[in-house]
Structure formats: C-alpha cells, structure tokens
Amino acid sequence: MRHSFSLFLVLLTAAPALHAQRLSVPRAVPVQPAVATPAASFAVPVNNGTIATLRTGDIFEMRLSGMPAEYASDFNLQYTVGSEGTVSVPLVGEVRAAGLTASQLEREVESKLVGGKIFTHPTVLINIAQATRYVSISGGVRQPQRLQWSNDLTLSSAIGNCAGLSDFGSPKGIRIIREGKIFGMFNLTELQKDPAKDPKLLPGDQVVVRE
C-alpha cells in the first residue's frame, strides 16, 4: 500500500513536466512546394562590327557536299565576282554575290540548287580569299597610286597619302567613281574645314582629282 502511494506521488509530480515537454515539441511545418524560377535568358551578343561582304573583283572558293563526289566536283571551283556583282554557277546560272556575306551566298546557292531540282539536300561552303583591297587615286595629286583600303580611309586622307595635290591639282570637283558610276563630287577645302563631311572610301573606289 505504501509502495503504491509512493508511485502515485511520483507520477503526480512528473505529470506537469511531461505535459510541458509535449507542448515544447515543435509542430511539423508543411514544406511548401518549390516554385520553379525561370532560367535567366542570355541575349546572344550582337556583332556590331563590320562583317565582310563580297564585292566586285573578290575571289572565293565554293565546295559542295550532300551528293555524289563526281557531281560535286563540277561546282568545286574558284569564282570571281564580276563587274555586274554576280558569279556564274554551273547548272544554276548567274547568282548575285556582291553585297552578300559568305553565309548569305551559301544559303542563296543552296536555295537555287533545291529550287531548280538539281540536288535535294546540298550543303554549300564558301571560303573568301584573303585578298588585299585597294582604291586608286589619279589626276592632280603628287603621287598617283593604288592605296590599300582600310575601314577608316576617307577621301582627304587618301589624297594626303598621295602627298597631297600637285601644283596643278584643283581642290574642287574631285570625283569618286564607285562601281562604274560617279558617286559624288567634293571640294577638298570644304572637307578639311568640316571633317564630318569627309566621305569614307570603299574597296574598288576610284578618286579622280581635276587638274
């Protein structure tokens, strides 16, 4: 009897502690489903630089694949962009090349080969020869010559590279001939006063200074 009473006292004393312990147990917090974060979009950098385009007189090699080698060999030639800005492709005819990049011309030739039902799945590869491009300066300059072209070559700088006007050279009426046509007539004195008006030359340009 004494033993039972002692056990009852122990349980009675421990009850508040057990109750507090139950209250202190943290409740499980439901896990919220993870929200998918959209992947960051990375813009493809735009190449703002000058992309080489074909011009009259440029030379390139063309290679075809996707058909038997004996047929491809008829097209695997070296081509020169003619004065009209075109090249003659076997079984296709004249194709505009001037003003196009290599990849643009590849797609153009592929399209014509498929459209003409010549080949079903042709792949065209064009390799532009790394030829030096020039402009020519003639007439009333001290050293008429062909100059190597660069992106920053202007009319006045080209004349300066020819040692300037000759004793009989006129600063007025200087002509730029581009692709066989007169692109414009300029006054060297005015260009030197306002460099913003100084035109940039393009490969193949001809500059004629009056005498």
C-alpha positions as CSV (number, residue, x, y, z in Angstrom):
1,M,0.0,0.0,0.0
2,R,2.8,2.3,0.9
3,H,4.6,1.4,-2.3
4,S,1.5,2.2,-4.4
5,F,1.1,5.5,-2.7
6,S,4.7,6.4,-3.4
7,L,4.3,5.5,-7.1
8,F,1.2,7.7,-7.3
9,L,3.2,10.7,-5.9
10,V,6.0,10.2,-8.4
11,L,3.6,10.1,-11.3
12,L,1.7,13.1,-10.0
13,T,4.9,15.1,-9.6
14,A,6.1,14.2,-13.1
15,A,2.9,14.9,-14.9
16,P,3.4,18.7,-15.3
17,A,6.9,18.1,-16.7
18,L,5.6,15.6,-19.2
19,H,2.9,17.9,-20.2
20,A,5.3,20.8,-20.7
21,Q,7.6,18.6,-22.7
22,R,4.7,17.7,-25.0
23,L,3.9,21.3,-25.5
24,S,7.5,22.1,-26.3
25,V,7.8,19.7,-29.2
26,P,7.7,21.8,-32.4
27,R,4.9,21.1,-34.8
28,A,5.9,19.9,-38.2
29,V,5.6,22.8,-40.7
30,P,4.4,21.6,-44.1
31,V,7.0,22.1,-46.8
32,Q,5.9,24.5,-49.5
33,P,6.5,23.2,-53.0
34,A,9.4,24.9,-54.6
35,V,8.5,27.4,-57.2
36,A,10.4,27.0,-60.4
37,T,12.5,30.0,-61.2
38,P,12.6,30.8,-64.8
39,A,16.0,30.3,-66.3
40,A,17.8,33.5,-66.9
41,S,17.7,34.5,-70.5
42,F,21.0,35.3,-72.0
43,A,20.8,37.5,-75.1
44,V,23.1,36.5,-77.9
45,P,25.6,39.3,-78.3
46,V,25.1,41.2,-81.5
47,N,28.2,41.7,-83.5
48,N,28.2,45.4,-84.3
49,G,31.5,45.1,-86.2
50,T,31.8,45.1,-89.9
51,I,31.0,41.8,-91.5
52,A,33.0,41.1,-94.6
53,T,30.7,41.3,-97.7
54,L,31.7,40.3,-101.2
55,R,32.5,43.0,-103.7
56,T,33.3,43.2,-107.4
57,G,36.6,41.5,-108.1
58,D,36.6,39.4,-104.9
59,I,37.7,35.7,-105.3
60,F,36.2,32.8,-103.4
61,E,36.2,29.0,-103.5
62,M,33.0,27.0,-103.3
63,R,32.7,23.4,-102.1
64,L,29.6,21.3,-102.3
65,S,28.6,18.2,-100.3
66,G,25.4,16.1,-99.9
67,M,25.6,14.5,-103.3
68,P,28.0,12.0,-105.1
69,A,31.5,13.4,-105.3
70,E,31.6,13.2,-109.1
71,Y,28.7,15.7,-109.2
72,A,30.0,18.0,-106.6
73,S,33.3,18.3,-108.4
74,D,31.6,20.3,-111.2
75,F,30.8,23.0,-108.7
76,N,34.0,22.9,-106.6
77,L,35.7,25.8,-108.4
78,Q,37.2,29.2,-107.8
79,Y,34.9,32.1,-108.6
80,T,35.4,35.8,-109.2
81,V,32.7,38.3,-108.6
82,G,32.2,40.0,-112.0
83,S,31.6,43.7,-112.8
84,E,27.9,43.2,-112.5
85,G,28.3,41.8,-109.0
86,T,27.4,38.2,-110.0
87,V,29.0,34.9,-110.4
88,S,28.2,32.1,-112.8
89,V,27.4,28.8,-111.1
90,P,27.2,25.6,-113.2
91,L,23.6,24.5,-113.9
92,V,22.3,27.5,-112.0
93,G,23.4,30.5,-114.0
94,E,24.1,34.0,-112.7
95,V,23.8,34.4,-108.9
96,R,24.0,37.8,-107.2
97,A,27.1,37.8,-104.9
98,A,28.1,41.5,-104.3
99,G,26.8,42.8,-101.0
100,L,26.3,39.3,-99.5
101,T,28.3,37.7,-96.8
102,A,29.7,34.2,-97.4
103,S,27.0,32.6,-95.3
104,Q,24.3,34.5,-97.2
105,L,25.7,33.4,-100.5
106,E,25.8,29.8,-99.3
107,R,22.1,29.9,-98.5
108,E,21.3,31.5,-101.8
109,V,23.1,28.9,-103.8
110,E,21.6,26.1,-101.8
111,S,18.1,27.5,-102.4
112,K,18.7,27.7,-106.1
113,L,20.1,24.2,-106.3
114,V,17.0,22.9,-104.5
115,G,14.5,25.1,-106.3
116,G,16.0,24.1,-109.6
117,K,15.6,20.4,-108.6
118,I,19.3,19.9,-109.2
119,F,20.1,18.5,-105.8
120,T,17.8,17.6,-102.9
121,H,19.9,18.3,-99.8
122,P,23.0,20.3,-100.9
123,T,25.4,21.9,-98.4
124,V,27.4,24.8,-99.8
125,L,30.7,26.1,-98.2
126,I,32.3,29.3,-99.4
127,N,35.7,30.5,-98.5
128,I,36.5,34.1,-99.4
129,A,40.2,34.6,-100.4
130,Q,42.0,37.0,-98.1
131,A,42.9,39.4,-100.9
132,T,44.0,42.9,-100.2
133,R,41.6,45.5,-101.4
134,Y,42.6,48.8,-103.0
135,V,41.4,52.2,-104.0
136,S,43.0,54.2,-106.8
137,I,43.9,57.9,-106.8
138,S,44.7,59.6,-110.1
139,G,44.8,63.0,-111.6
140,G,46.1,66.1,-109.9
141,V,48.0,64.5,-106.9
142,R,51.8,64.4,-106.4
143,Q,51.9,60.6,-106.3
144,P,49.1,58.9,-108.1
145,Q,48.8,55.3,-107.0
146,R,46.7,52.5,-105.7
147,L,46.2,52.6,-101.9
148,Q,45.5,49.7,-99.7
149,W,42.0,50.1,-98.4
150,S,41.1,50.3,-94.7
151,N,37.9,50.9,-92.8
152,D,38.9,54.5,-91.8
153,L,40.2,55.6,-95.2
154,T,38.5,58.8,-96.2
155,L,38.8,61.0,-99.4
156,S,41.0,63.6,-97.8
157,S,43.2,61.0,-96.1
158,A,43.6,59.2,-99.4
159,I,44.8,62.3,-101.1
160,G,47.1,63.0,-98.2
161,N,48.6,59.6,-98.6
162,C,49.4,60.6,-102.2
163,A,51.5,63.5,-100.9
164,G,48.6,66.0,-101.5
165,L,47.5,67.9,-104.5
166,S,50.0,68.6,-107.3
167,D,50.9,72.1,-108.4
168,F,48.1,71.9,-111.0
169,G,45.6,69.9,-108.9
170,S,42.3,71.5,-108.1
171,P,40.6,71.0,-104.7
172,K,37.3,71.4,-106.4
173,G,35.3,68.8,-108.4
174,I,37.1,65.8,-107.0
175,R,35.1,62.8,-108.2
176,I,34.6,59.4,-106.5
177,I,33.7,56.7,-109.0
178,R,32.1,53.7,-107.4
179,E,31.0,50.6,-109.4
180,G,31.4,52.4,-112.7
181,K,29.2,55.4,-111.7
182,I,30.0,58.8,-110.2
183,F,29.2,58.6,-106.5
184,G,29.8,62.2,-105.8
185,M,31.9,65.4,-106.4
186,F,33.7,67.0,-103.5
187,N,35.6,70.1,-102.5
188,L,38.8,69.2,-100.6
189,T,38.9,72.6,-98.9
190,E,35.4,72.2,-97.5
191,L,36.2,68.7,-96.3
192,Q,39.2,69.9,-94.4
193,K,37.1,72.6,-92.7
194,D,34.4,70.1,-91.8
195,P,35.8,66.5,-91.4
196,A,32.3,65.2,-90.7
197,K,31.5,65.6,-94.4
198,D,34.6,63.7,-95.5
199,P,33.3,60.6,-97.2
200,K,34.7,57.2,-96.4
201,L,36.0,55.3,-99.4
202,L,35.1,51.7,-100.3
203,P,37.2,49.0,-101.9
204,G,37.4,49.5,-105.6
205,D,36.7,53.2,-105.5
206,Q,38.4,55.4,-108.0
207,V,39.3,59.0,-107.0
208,V,39.9,61.4,-109.8
209,V,41.4,64.9,-109.0
210,R,40.9,67.6,-111.5
211,E,44.0,69.3,-113.0
